[in-house]
Amino acid sequence: MRLPAQPPFDPEAIPTDAVVSRGGRELRLVWAGGEEAVLAAETLRLRCRCAWCTRDRLQERFPASFEAVAVTKIDEMGGYAVNIGFSDGHARGIFPWVYLRDLAREGAAPPAEDQTPRAA
């Protein structure tokens, strides 16, 4: 198998600062260009893409919320991602920086219904 020549990640997606705050309830990210975002621990837990969470979603066993969850650890993975551990014991998810940046931008965007032009 021949791999693409481009790097496997976007270096601009790597934040200059990543801080867990509010007792683990938030992950604050800051990028070199001045962009900042705060991701709630519950959002991160709900958006985990690990094999176990994916399986539970497919089997319709994935919880609809994780209201009291907190981030308990964040470990860098090869410069392109982080492994995030949660207070519910889940620590299998690898979150690429690009994915976290996309989640942050998704949260900052207005809801789709607000972007739809309305008839006068």
Residue pairs with C-beta under 8 A, 6 or more apart in sequence:
8 80
9 79
9 80
9 81
9 96
9 97
9 98
10 97
10 98
12 31
12 32
12 33
13 31
13 96
13 97
13 98
13 100
13 101
14 31
14 79
14 80
14 97
15 29
15 30
15 31
15 97
15 100
15 101
16 30
16 31
16 32
17 28
17 29
17 30
18 27
18 28
18 29
18 30
18 74
18 82
19 27
19 28
20 26
20 27
20 28
20 71
20 74
21 27
21 28
23 70
24 41
24 70
24 71
24 72
24 87
25 40
25 41
25 70
25 71
26 38
26 39
26 40
26 41
26 71
27 38
27 39
27 41
27 44
27 71
27 74
27 84
27 100
28 36
28 37
28 38
29 36
29 37
29 38
29 39
29 100
29 101
29 104
30 36
31 101
35 104
37 101
37 104
37 105
37 107
37 108
38 104
39 100
39 103
39 104
39 107
41 66
41 69
41 70
41 71
41 86
41 87
42 65
42 66
42 67
42 69
43 103
43 107
44 71
44 84
44 86
44 95
44 103
45 66
45 69
45 86
45 88
45 90
46 65
46 66
47 103
48 84
48 90
48 92
48 93
48 95
49 93
49 99
50 92
50 93
50 94
51 92
52 90
52 92
53 62
53 90
53 92
53 93
56 62
66 86
66 88
68 87
69 86
69 87
69 88
70 86
70 87
71 84
71 85
71 86
71 87
72 85
72 86
72 87
72 91
73 83
73 84
73 85
73 91
74 82
74 83
74 84
74 85
75 82
75 83
75 85
76 82
77 83
77 94
80 96
80 97
81 94
81 95
81 96
81 97
81 99
82 94
82 95
82 97
82 100
83 91
83 93
83 94
83 95
84 91
84 93
84 95
85 91
